[in-house]
Amino acid sequence: MIDREWTRPAPTRRQVEADVVLAVGVALVCLASVAVFRSAYGTAGTNSGVEAYVWFGLAGLLLAGRRVLPLPTVLAESAVFIVVGERMEDLAGVFTIQMILFAALYGAWAWSRHKRLLWATSAVVLVAMFGWLIWAFTQPGTLPRTASVGLLPREAAIITYSLAINVVYFLGAMAWGQAAWRSARRNAVIEEQIERERGRQDVDRSNAVRAERVRIARDLHDVVAHHVSSIGIQSAGARRVLERDPAQASAALGTIEQSSRQAVAQMHQLVGLLREADVEPETAGGRGPQPGLADIALLADPHGTPRVDVREVGDVVDVPATTGLNLFRVVQESLTNARRHAAARVVQVTLRYLDHAVEVEVIDDGRGCADGPKEGSGGFGLAGIRERAAMLGGEVEIGDRPHGGFRVRVRVATEGDEA
């Protein structure tokens, strides 16, 4: 059984307009073919007037509905073909009318969106055409009465040849139309799969960004919690020594003031970074201390693939816990991207303590962005690196190196900060 379970979408406006233009062009060609045929072979029967031009022009114009109304079109073209064959027998063999009927039957099988009506229409066309052909053979004078010169009697050979030609003609048009329908279904399935894959990529990308935001929120929550805890401890101490040691109480209050300012500043950073209301920080407990700049050295991997070298430049200075934590995460994410996407052999991590600033730089000898992560392949951490740098008010450079490889550099000012 021929598969027709899929319903082909209706033709677009542009396709319908193209069919109208095509129909007008075919009608003009049909009129020209009649004129050429009459000039070459003369006229016979009712072929002498304008009737031939009317039927041939109508046949061409009817092709305008080959996609929007494929079944009525093939029925109408079949009727015109039979009329031409009956009233203008000598014109029934003109190639234009033959090709128009073929195109109409092809269009029915390529574009019909009604399975049962297609089968019924095709049956009507085949019965009408072959019935008319057989009826024509029965008419007096249709078959020659001359002696046979081959293996078959002359009449039998003519009937066999005509039937074979028509079987190939009609079944060929139907088979070609069915192949076009299957090709359209296959393309639709591919498009649907592409859309589903795009949807999955969008979900993955959204989930990755959301996860990165949750991690940032968790990290900042821990850092701010440190300041709040410090405020509580200093407040309790100040209350205990307020009367007997005002100087010590004043120092404690100064520490409280500084810690509260830092906590408020970091909370503003948190609100600015995590503006989306659907992100909720994790509440899982039991985590250890958050890493900082000193822990970047632990990311070295001299025997791994790629090899990771870490070096420090400059005199070590204290930085706020928020700065240390986020610069550590920048290096960590850069190494992850280098391992997953860059095909690098060596990654150089540099931690620089500068005048009033601290900087981390990660350089690899991989293939860079030009041949690196593509859409849907990962690499979402680069967005997180930019967000962390923006949150700290720092400078960020991410991109290919002039002579190959990839570079991530983040610099954050330390002047006026307090750990």
Sine and cosine of phi, psi and omega as CSV:
sin_phi,cos_phi,sin_psi,cos_psi,sin_omega,cos_omega
0.00,0.00,0.72,-0.70,-0.01,-1.00
-0.96,0.28,0.74,-0.67,-0.04,-1.00
-0.97,0.24,0.86,-0.51,0.09,-1.00
-0.67,-0.74,0.57,0.82,-0.08,-1.00
-0.97,0.25,-0.48,0.88,-0.01,-1.00
-0.99,0.16,0.64,-0.77,0.04,-1.00
-0.98,-0.18,0.90,-0.44,-0.03,-1.00
-0.95,0.31,0.70,-0.71,0.03,-1.00
-0.88,0.48,0.47,-0.88,0.03,-1.00
-0.89,0.45,0.45,-0.89,0.00,-1.00
-0.89,0.45,0.47,-0.88,0.03,-1.00
-0.97,0.24,0.21,-0.98,0.03,-1.00
-0.87,0.50,-0.64,0.77,-0.01,-1.00
-0.91,0.42,-0.63,0.78,0.02,-1.00
-0.91,0.41,-0.66,0.75,0.02,-1.00
-0.90,0.44,-0.69,0.73,0.03,-1.00
-0.89,0.46,-0.63,0.77,0.04,-1.00
-0.90,0.44,-0.60,0.80,0.02,-1.00
-0.92,0.40,-0.61,0.80,0.03,-1.00
-0.90,0.43,-0.70,0.71,0.03,-1.00
-0.89,0.46,-0.69,0.73,0.02,-1.00
-0.87,0.49,-0.67,0.75,-0.03,-1.00
-0.89,0.46,-0.67,0.74,0.03,-1.00
-0.89,0.45,-0.68,0.73,0.03,-1.00
-0.89,0.45,-0.68,0.73,0.02,-1.00
-0.90,0.43,-0.63,0.77,0.02,-1.00
-0.87,0.49,-0.66,0.75,0.02,-1.00
-0.91,0.43,-0.65,0.76,0.04,-1.00
-0.90,0.44,-0.62,0.78,0.02,-1.00
-0.88,0.47,-0.70,0.71,0.03,-1.00
-0.88,0.47,-0.64,0.76,0.03,-1.00
-0.91,0.41,-0.61,0.79,-0.02,-1.00
-0.91,0.42,-0.60,0.80,0.05,-1.00
-0.90,0.43,-0.70,0.72,-0.01,-1.00
-0.89,0.46,-0.68,0.74,0.00,-1.00
-0.91,0.41,-0.69,0.73,-0.02,-1.00
-0.88,0.47,-0.69,0.73,-0.01,-1.00
-0.91,0.41,-0.59,0.81,0.02,-1.00
-0.92,0.39,-0.54,0.84,-0.06,-1.00
-0.99,0.13,-0.66,0.75,-0.16,-0.99
-0.87,-0.50,0.02,1.00,0.01,-1.00
0.99,0.17,-0.29,-0.96,-0.05,-1.00
-0.81,-0.59,0.32,-0.95,0.05,-1.00
-0.51,-0.86,0.56,-0.83,0.06,-1.00
0.87,0.50,-0.66,-0.75,-0.02,-1.00
-0.98,0.18,0.11,0.99,-0.03,-1.00
-0.93,0.36,-0.17,0.99,-0.16,-0.99
-0.97,0.24,-0.34,0.94,-0.06,-1.00
-0.99,-0.11,-0.41,-0.91,-0.03,-1.00
-1.00,0.08,-0.09,1.00,-0.08,-1.00
-0.85,0.53,-0.63,0.78,-0.02,-1.00
-0.88,0.47,-0.66,0.75,0.01,-1.00
-0.90,0.43,-0.60,0.80,-0.01,-1.00
-0.90,0.44,-0.76,0.65,-0.05,-1.00
-0.93,0.36,-0.65,0.76,0.00,-1.00
-0.93,0.37,-0.64,0.77,0.06,-1.00
-0.90,0.43,-0.65,0.76,0.04,-1.00
-0.89,0.46,-0.67,0.75,0.02,-1.00
-0.86,0.52,-0.67,0.75,0.02,-1.00
-0.92,0.39,-0.68,0.73,-0.03,-1.00
-0.92,0.39,-0.52,0.85,-0.01,-1.00
-0.89,0.45,-0.36,0.93,0.01,-1.00
-0.91,0.41,-0.17,0.99,0.05,-1.00
-0.88,0.47,-0.41,0.91,0.00,-1.00
-0.99,-0.17,0.29,0.96,-0.13,-0.99
-0.92,0.40,-0.38,0.93,0.04,-1.00
-0.94,-0.33,-0.60,0.80,-0.03,-1.00
-0.98,0.18,-0.54,0.84,0.06,-1.00
-0.71,-0.71,0.93,0.38,-0.14,-0.99
-0.91,0.41,-0.62,0.79,-0.05,-1.00
-0.96,0.28,-0.74,0.67,0.10,-0.99
-0.86,0.51,-0.54,0.84,-0.01,-1.00
-0.91,0.42,-0.72,0.70,-0.03,-1.00
-0.93,0.37,-0.55,0.84,0.06,-1.00
-0.92,0.40,-0.69,0.72,0.00,-1.00
-0.91,0.41,-0.66,0.75,0.02,-1.00
-0.91,0.42,-0.60,0.80,0.04,-1.00
-0.90,0.44,-0.66,0.75,0.02,-1.00
-0.90,0.44,-0.69,0.73,0.03,-1.00
-0.88,0.47,-0.65,0.76,-0.01,-1.00
-0.88,0.47,-0.68,0.73,0.00,-1.00
-0.92,0.40,-0.65,0.76,0.03,-1.00
-0.88,0.48,-0.71,0.70,0.02,-1.00
-0.88,0.47,-0.68,0.73,-0.01,-1.00
-0.90,0.43,-0.56,0.83,-0.02,-1.00
-0.98,0.18,-0.70,0.72,-0.13,-0.99
-1.00,-0.02,-0.43,0.90,-0.03,-1.00
-0.70,-0.72,0.94,0.34,-0.15,-0.99
-0.84,0.55,-0.61,0.79,-0.04,-1.00
-0.94,0.34,-0.37,0.93,0.01,-1.00
-1.00,0.01,-0.14,0.99,-0.04,-1.00
-0.91,0.41,-0.37,0.93,-0.01,-1.00
-1.00,-0.05,0.05,1.00,0.03,-1.00
-0.91,0.42,0.70,-0.71,-0.16,-0.99
-0.88,0.47,-0.50,0.87,-0.07,-1.00
-0.91,0.41,-0.70,0.71,0.00,-1.00
-0.93,0.37,-0.54,0.84,0.04,-1.00
-0.92,0.39,-0.71,0.70,-0.04,-1.00
-0.94,0.34,-0.52,0.86,0.02,-1.00
-0.91,0.41,-0.71,0.71,0.04,-1.00
-0.89,0.45,-0.65,0.76,0.04,-1.00
-0.87,0.49,-0.72,0.70,-0.02,-1.00
-0.90,0.43,-0.60,0.80,0.00,-1.00
-0.92,0.38,-0.67,0.74,0.02,-1.00
-0.93,0.36,-0.63,0.78,0.09,-1.00
-0.87,0.50,-0.71,0.70,-0.01,-1.00
-0.89,0.46,-0.58,0.81,0.02,-1.00
-0.88,0.47,-0.69,0.72,-0.03,-1.00
-0.98,0.19,-0.40,0.92,0.02,-1.00
-0.99,0.12,-0.49,0.87,-0.18,-0.98
-0.85,-0.53,-0.14,0.99,-0.02,-1.00
-0.89,0.46,0.68,-0.73,0.01,-1.00
-0.93,-0.36,0.27,0.96,0.00,-1.00
-0.75,-0.66,0.97,-0.26,-0.13,-0.99
-0.87,0.49,-0.79,0.61,-0.07,-1.00
-0.92,0.38,-0.65,0.76,0.03,-1.00
-0.90,0.43,-0.53,0.85,0.04,-1.00
-0.90,0.44,-0.74,0.67,0.02,-1.00
-0.88,0.47,-0.68,0.74,-0.01,-1.00
-0.91,0.42,-0.70,0.72,0.00,-1.00
-0.89,0.45,-0.69,0.72,0.02,-1.00
-0.88,0.48,-0.65,0.76,0.02,-1.00
-0.89,0.45,-0.68,0.73,0.02,-1.00
-0.87,0.49,-0.71,0.71,-0.02,-1.00
-0.89,0.45,-0.73,0.68,-0.03,-1.00
-0.91,0.42,-0.70,0.71,0.02,-1.00
-0.89,0.46,-0.69,0.73,-0.01,-1.00
-0.90,0.44,-0.71,0.70,-0.07,-1.00
-0.93,0.37,-0.76,0.65,-0.02,-1.00
-0.95,0.31,-0.53,0.85,0.07,-1.00
-0.91,0.42,-0.68,0.73,0.02,-1.00
-0.91,0.42,-0.61,0.79,0.01,-1.00
-0.91,0.42,-0.70,0.71,0.00,-1.00
-0.92,0.40,-0.64,0.77,0.03,-1.00
-0.88,0.47,-0.62,0.79,0.00,-1.00
-0.89,0.45,-0.60,0.80,0.01,-1.00
-0.91,0.41,-0.40,0.92,-0.04,-1.00
-1.00,0.09,-0.15,0.99,-0.04,-1.00
-0.98,0.22,0.60,-0.80,-0.01,-1.00
-0.87,0.50,0.67,-0.75,0.06,-1.00
0.99,0.10,-0.07,1.00,-0.02,-1.00
-0.95,0.30,-0.72,0.70,-0.03,-1.00
-0.99,-0.14,0.69,-0.73,0.00,-1.00
-0.93,0.37,0.49,-0.87,-0.01,-1.00
-0.95,-0.30,0.42,0.91,-0.01,-1.00
-0.99,0.15,0.23,-0.97,-0.04,-1.00
-0.94,0.34,0.47,-0.88,0.01,-1.00
-0.97,0.22,0.55,-0.84,0.01,-1.00
-0.83,-0.56,0.02,1.00,-0.04,-1.00
-0.79,-0.61,-0.37,-0.93,-0.03,-1.00
-0.95,0.32,-0.52,0.85,-0.04,-1.00
-0.96,-0.28,0.42,-0.91,0.16,-0.99
-0.87,0.50,0.50,-0.86,-0.11,-0.99
-0.86,0.51,-0.69,0.72,-0.02,-1.00
-0.90,0.44,-0.70,0.72,-0.02,-1.00
-0.90,0.43,-0.61,0.79,0.00,-1.00
-0.91,0.41,-0.66,0.75,0.01,-1.00
-0.90,0.43,-0.70,0.71,0.00,-1.00
-0.89,0.45,-0.72,0.70,-0.01,-1.00
-0.88,0.47,-0.71,0.71,-0.01,-1.00
-0.89,0.46,-0.71,0.70,-0.02,-1.00
-0.90,0.44,-0.69,0.73,0.01,-1.00
-0.90,0.44,-0.66,0.75,-0.01,-1.00
-0.89,0.45,-0.69,0.72,0.02,-1.00
-0.87,0.49,-0.68,0.73,-0.04,-1.00
-0.95,0.32,-0.57,0.82,0.06,-1.00
-0.89,0.46,-0.74,0.67,0.03,-1.00
-0.89,0.46,-0.65,0.76,-0.04,-1.00
-0.88,0.47,-0.81,0.58,-0.08,-1.00
-0.96,0.28,-0.73,0.68,0.00,-1.00
-0.92,0.39,-0.52,0.85,0.06,-1.00
-0.90,0.44,-0.69,0.73,0.03,-1.00
-0.89,0.46,-0.66,0.75,0.01,-1.00
-0.92,0.39,-0.68,0.73,0.00,-1.00
-0.91,0.41,-0.65,0.76,0.01,-1.00
-0.91,0.41,-0.65,0.76,0.05,-1.00
-0.90,0.44,-0.65,0.76,0.04,-1.00
-0.90,0.44,-0.62,0.79,0.04,-1.00
-0.90,0.43,-0.63,0.78,0.05,-1.00
-0.91,0.41,-0.63,0.77,0.04,-1.00
-0.89,0.46,-0.69,0.72,0.01,-1.00
-0.91,0.40,-0.60,0.80,0.06,-1.00
-0.90,0.44,-0.65,0.76,0.04,-1.00
-0.90,0.43,-0.64,0.77,0.03,-1.00
-0.91,0.42,-0.67,0.74,0.01,-1.00
-0.89,0.46,-0.67,0.74,0.03,-1.00
-0.90,0.43,-0.61,0.80,0.02,-1.00
-0.91,0.41,-0.64,0.77,0.03,-1.00
-0.90,0.44,-0.67,0.74,0.02,-1.00
-0.89,0.46,-0.69,0.72,0.02,-1.00
-0.89,0.46,-0.64,0.77,0.01,-1.00
-0.90,0.43,-0.65,0.76,0.04,-1.00
-0.90,0.43,-0.64,0.77,0.03,-1.00
-0.89,0.45,-0.68,0.74,0.01,-1.00
-0.90,0.43,-0.65,0.76,0.04,-1.00
-0.90,0.44,-0.65,0.76,0.02,-1.00
-0.91,0.42,-0.64,0.77,0.07,-1.00
-0.88,0.47,-0.65,0.76,0.04,-1.00
-0.89,0.46,-0.67,0.74,0.03,-1.00
-0.90,0.43,-0.64,0.76,0.02,-1.00
-0.90,0.44,-0.64,0.77,0.04,-1.00
-0.90,0.44,-0.66,0.75,0.03,-1.00
-0.91,0.42,-0.70,0.72,0.02,-1.00
-0.88,0.47,-0.67,0.74,-0.01,-1.00
-0.91,0.42,-0.67,0.74,0.02,-1.00
-0.90,0.43,-0.67,0.74,0.01,-1.00
-0.90,0.43,-0.62,0.78,-0.01,-1.00
-0.92,0.40,-0.69,0.73,0.02,-1.00
-0.91,0.42,-0.65,0.76,0.02,-1.00
-0.90,0.44,-0.67,0.74,0.02,-1.00
-0.89,0.46,-0.64,0.77,0.02,-1.00
-0.91,0.42,-0.64,0.77,0.03,-1.00
-0.92,0.40,-0.64,0.77,0.03,-1.00
-0.89,0.46,-0.65,0.76,0.00,-1.00
-0.91,0.41,-0.65,0.76,0.06,-1.00
-0.89,0.46,-0.69,0.72,0.01,-1.00
-0.87,0.49,-0.66,0.75,0.01,-1.00
-0.90,0.44,-0.69,0.72,0.00,-1.00
-0.88,0.47,-0.72,0.70,-0.01,-1.00
-0.93,0.38,-0.57,0.82,0.05,-1.00
-0.86,0.51,-0.68,0.74,-0.01,-1.00
-0.91,0.41,-0.65,0.76,-0.02,-1.00
-0.92,0.39,-0.72,0.70,0.00,-1.00
-0.90,0.44,-0.62,0.78,0.04,-1.00
-0.86,0.50,-0.56,0.83,0.05,-1.00
-0.87,0.49,-0.71,0.71,0.00,-1.00
-0.91,0.41,-0.67,0.74,-0.01,-1.00
-0.89,0.45,-0.66,0.75,0.04,-1.00
-0.89,0.46,-0.66,0.75,0.02,-1.00
-0.89,0.46,-0.64,0.77,0.03,-1.00
-0.88,0.48,-0.68,0.73,0.01,-1.00
-0.88,0.48,-0.70,0.72,-0.01,-1.00
-0.91,0.42,-0.72,0.69,-0.01,-1.00
-0.90,0.43,-0.59,0.81,0.02,-1.00
-0.90,0.44,-0.68,0.73,0.02,-1.00
-0.89,0.45,-0.67,0.74,0.02,-1.00
-0.90,0.43,-0.68,0.73,0.00,-1.00
-0.89,0.46,-0.64,0.77,0.01,-1.00
-0.90,0.45,-0.59,0.80,-0.04,-1.00
-0.95,0.31,-0.55,0.83,-0.08,-1.00
-0.96,-0.27,0.13,0.99,-0.12,-0.99
-0.85,0.53,-0.66,0.75,-0.09,-1.00
-0.99,0.11,-0.66,0.75,-0.09,-1.00
-1.00,0.04,-0.37,0.93,-0.02,-1.00
-0.61,-0.79,0.97,0.23,-0.04,-1.00
-0.85,0.53,-0.55,0.84,-0.01,-1.00
-0.90,0.45,-0.70,0.72,0.01,-1.00
-0.92,0.39,-0.61,0.79,0.04,-1.00
-0.90,0.44,-0.65,0.76,0.03,-1.00
-0.90,0.44,-0.64,0.77,0.04,-1.00
-0.90,0.44,-0.65,0.76,0.03,-1.00
-0.89,0.46,-0.66,0.75,0.03,-1.00
-0.91,0.41,-0.58,0.81,0.07,-1.00
-0.89,0.46,-0.67,0.75,0.05,-1.00
-0.90,0.44,-0.64,0.76,0.03,-1.00
-0.88,0.48,-0.69,0.72,0.00,-1.00
-0.88,0.48,-0.71,0.70,-0.01,-1.00
-0.90,0.43,-0.70,0.72,0.00,-1.00
-0.90,0.43,-0.64,0.77,0.00,-1.00
-0.91,0.41,-0.62,0.78,0.03,-1.00
-0.89,0.46,-0.70,0.72,0.01,-1.00
-0.90,0.43,-0.64,0.77,-0.01,-1.00
-0.90,0.44,-0.69,0.72,0.01,-1.00
-0.90,0.44,-0.67,0.74,0.01,-1.00
-0.88,0.48,-0.68,0.74,-0.01,-1.00
-0.94,0.34,-0.55,0.83,0.07,-1.00
-0.92,0.40,-0.61,0.79,0.09,-1.00
-0.88,0.47,-0.65,0.76,0.05,-1.00
-0.88,0.48,-0.68,0.74,-0.01,-1.00
-0.88,0.48,-0.72,0.69,0.00,-1.00
-0.90,0.43,-0.64,0.77,0.00,-1.00
-0.92,0.39,-0.57,0.82,-0.04,-1.00
-0.98,0.18,-0.63,0.77,-0.09,-1.00
-0.95,-0.31,0.95,0.32,-0.05,-1.00
-0.99,0.15,-0.30,0.95,-0.07,-1.00
-0.97,0.23,0.76,-0.65,-0.09,-1.00
-0.97,0.25,-0.26,0.97,-0.07,-1.00
-1.00,0.04,0.10,1.00,0.00,-1.00
-0.98,-0.18,0.84,-0.55,0.04,-1.00
-0.86,-0.51,0.77,-0.64,0.02,-1.00
-0.90,0.43,0.50,-0.87,0.03,-1.00
-0.93,0.36,0.50,-0.86,-0.01,-1.00
-0.90,-0.43,0.17,0.99,-0.02,-1.00
-0.90,0.44,0.66,-0.75,-0.02,-1.00
-0.97,-0.23,-0.09,-1.00,0.09,-1.00
0.99,0.11,0.17,0.99,0.01,-1.00
-0.99,0.16,0.46,-0.89,0.03,-1.00
-0.99,0.12,-0.09,-1.00,0.01,-1.00
-0.87,0.50,0.57,-0.82,0.01,-1.00
-0.97,0.25,0.59,-0.81,-0.04,-1.00
-0.95,0.30,0.30,-0.95,0.02,-1.00
-0.64,-0.77,-0.32,-0.95,-0.05,-1.00
-0.87,0.48,-0.61,0.79,-0.03,-1.00
-0.89,0.46,-0.43,0.90,-0.04,-1.00
-0.99,0.12,-0.15,0.99,0.03,-1.00
-0.88,0.48,-0.57,0.82,0.02,-1.00
-0.87,0.50,-0.47,0.88,-0.01,-1.00
-0.95,0.32,-0.22,0.98,0.01,-1.00
-0.99,0.15,-0.12,0.99,0.03,-1.00
-0.89,0.46,0.61,-0.79,0.00,-1.00
-0.56,-0.83,0.99,0.15,-0.11,-0.99
-0.93,0.37,-0.29,0.96,-0.04,-1.00
-0.92,-0.39,0.12,0.99,-0.04,-1.00
-1.00,0.05,-0.03,-1.00,0.07,-1.00
-0.79,-0.62,0.97,-0.26,0.06,1.00
-0.98,0.20,0.23,-0.97,0.10,-1.00
-0.97,0.26,0.73,-0.68,-0.03,-1.00
-0.91,-0.41,0.89,-0.46,0.06,-1.00
-0.95,-0.31,0.68,-0.73,0.00,-1.00
-0.82,-0.57,0.72,-0.69,0.07,-1.00
-0.63,-0.77,0.45,-0.89,0.04,-1.00
-0.92,-0.39,0.60,-0.80,0.00,-1.00
-0.78,-0.62,0.76,-0.65,0.05,-1.00
1.00,-0.10,0.11,-0.99,-0.01,-1.00
-0.99,0.12,0.73,-0.68,-0.04,-1.00
-0.91,0.42,0.72,-0.69,0.08,-1.00
-0.78,-0.62,0.41,-0.91,0.06,-1.00
-0.97,0.24,0.65,-0.76,0.05,-1.00
-0.78,-0.63,0.38,-0.92,0.06,-1.00
-0.84,0.54,0.53,-0.85,-0.02,-1.00
-0.85,0.53,-0.59,0.81,0.03,-1.00
-0.87,0.49,-0.69,0.72,-0.01,-1.00
-0.90,0.43,-0.75,0.67,-0.01,-1.00
-0.87,0.50,-0.70,0.71,-0.02,-1.00
-0.88,0.47,-0.73,0.69,-0.08,-1.00
-0.96,0.29,-0.54,0.84,0.09,-1.00
-0.93,0.37,-0.58,0.81,0.10,-0.99
-0.88,0.48,-0.69,0.72,0.01,-1.00
-0.90,0.43,-0.57,0.82,0.04,-1.00
-0.87,0.49,-0.74,0.67,0.01,-1.00
-0.90,0.44,-0.69,0.73,-0.02,-1.00
-0.87,0.50,-0.72,0.70,-0.01,-1.00
-0.93,0.36,-0.59,0.81,0.03,-1.00
-0.89,0.45,-0.66,0.76,0.03,-1.00
-0.91,0.40,-0.62,0.78,0.03,-1.00
-0.88,0.48,-0.71,0.71,0.02,-1.00
-0.90,0.43,-0.62,0.78,0.01,-1.00
-0.90,0.44,-0.63,0.77,-0.01,-1.00
-0.95,0.33,-0.64,0.77,-0.12,-0.99
-0.99,0.14,-0.60,0.80,-0.23,-0.97
-0.85,-0.52,-0.40,0.92,-0.20,-0.98
-1.00,0.00,-0.30,0.95,-0.10,-1.00
0.82,0.58,0.63,0.77,-0.04,-1.00
-0.99,0.15,0.43,-0.90,0.09,-1.00
-0.98,-0.18,-0.56,0.83,-0.03,-1.00
-0.70,-0.72,0.69,-0.73,0.09,-1.00
-0.82,-0.58,0.81,-0.59,0.00,-1.00
-0.96,-0.30,0.87,-0.50,0.04,-1.00
-0.96,-0.29,0.80,-0.60,0.00,-1.00
-0.83,-0.56,0.79,-0.61,0.09,-1.00
-0.95,-0.32,0.89,-0.45,-0.07,-1.00
-0.91,-0.41,0.78,-0.63,0.15,-0.99
-0.99,-0.17,0.94,-0.34,-0.07,-1.00
-0.95,-0.31,0.03,-1.00,0.09,-1.00
-0.92,0.39,0.92,-0.39,0.05,-1.00
0.88,0.47,0.43,0.90,0.03,-1.00
-0.35,-0.94,0.38,-0.93,0.13,-0.99
-0.75,-0.66,0.60,-0.80,-0.13,-0.99
-0.66,-0.75,0.64,-0.77,0.15,-0.99
-0.87,-0.49,0.63,-0.78,0.00,-1.00
-0.67,-0.74,0.76,-0.65,0.02,-1.00
-0.84,-0.54,0.88,-0.48,-0.03,-1.00
-0.84,-0.54,0.73,-0.68,0.07,-1.00
-0.82,-0.58,0.23,-0.97,0.01,-1.00
-0.96,-0.27,0.47,0.88,-0.04,-1.00
-0.99,0.15,-0.39,-0.92,-0.15,-0.99
-1.00,-0.05,-0.09,1.00,0.08,-1.00
0.96,0.27,-0.14,-0.99,-0.08,-1.00
-0.96,0.27,-0.48,0.88,-0.08,-1.00
-0.84,0.54,-0.60,0.80,0.03,-1.00
-0.85,-0.52,0.29,0.96,-0.10,-1.00
-1.00,-0.01,-0.63,-0.77,-0.11,-0.99
-0.87,0.50,0.77,-0.64,0.09,-1.00
-0.98,-0.21,0.18,-0.98,0.01,-1.00
-0.83,0.55,0.74,-0.67,0.01,-1.00
1.00,0.10,-0.04,1.00,-0.05,-1.00
-0.99,-0.17,-0.08,1.00,-0.02,-1.00
0.86,-0.50,-0.47,-0.88,0.03,-1.00
0.97,0.25,0.36,0.93,0.00,-1.00
-0.94,0.34,-0.31,0.95,-0.07,-1.00
-0.90,0.43,-0.38,0.93,0.02,-1.00
-0.88,0.47,-0.60,0.80,0.07,-1.00
-0.90,0.43,-0.63,0.78,0.04,-1.00
-0.90,0.43,-0.60,0.80,0.03,-1.00
-0.89,0.45,-0.69,0.72,0.01,-1.00
-0.90,0.43,-0.63,0.78,0.00,-1.00
-0.92,0.40,-0.65,0.76,0.02,-1.00
-0.90,0.44,-0.69,0.72,0.01,-1.00
-0.89,0.46,-0.68,0.74,0.02,-1.00
-0.90,0.43,-0.61,0.79,0.00,-1.00
-0.88,0.47,-0.60,0.80,-0.01,-1.00
-1.00,0.06,-0.02,1.00,-0.05,-1.00
0.94,0.35,0.48,0.88,-0.07,-1.00
-0.99,-0.15,0.02,-1.00,0.05,-1.00
-0.98,-0.18,0.58,-0.81,0.00,-1.00
-0.68,-0.73,0.68,-0.74,0.11,-0.99
-0.77,-0.64,0.84,-0.55,0.00,-1.00
-0.70,-0.71,0.82,-0.57,0.03,-1.00
0.23,-0.97,0.00,-1.00,0.00,-1.00
-0.94,0.33,0.49,-0.87,0.11,-0.99
-1.00,0.02,0.48,-0.88,-0.06,-1.00
-0.84,0.54,-0.56,0.83,-0.08,-1.00
-0.94,-0.34,0.44,0.90,0.05,-1.00
0.96,-0.26,0.47,-0.88,0.00,-1.00
1.00,-0.06,-0.06,-1.00,-0.10,-1.00
-0.72,-0.69,0.50,-0.87,-0.08,-1.00
-0.69,-0.72,0.71,-0.70,0.13,-0.99
-0.81,-0.59,0.84,-0.55,0.02,-1.00
-0.71,-0.70,0.76,-0.65,0.03,-1.00
-0.77,-0.64,0.79,-0.61,0.04,-1.00
-0.85,-0.53,0.72,-0.70,-0.04,-1.00
-0.77,-0.63,0.73,-0.68,0.02,-1.00
-0.95,0.30,0.59,-0.81,0.03,-1.00
-0.90,-0.44,-0.15,0.99,-0.06,-1.00
-0.88,0.47,0.78,-0.62,0.05,-1.00
1.00,0.08,-0.12,0.99,0.03,-1.00
-1.00,0.10,0.35,-0.94,0.03,-1.00
-0.68,-0.73,0.73,-0.69,-0.05,-1.00
-0.94,0.35,0.00,0.00,0.00,0.00
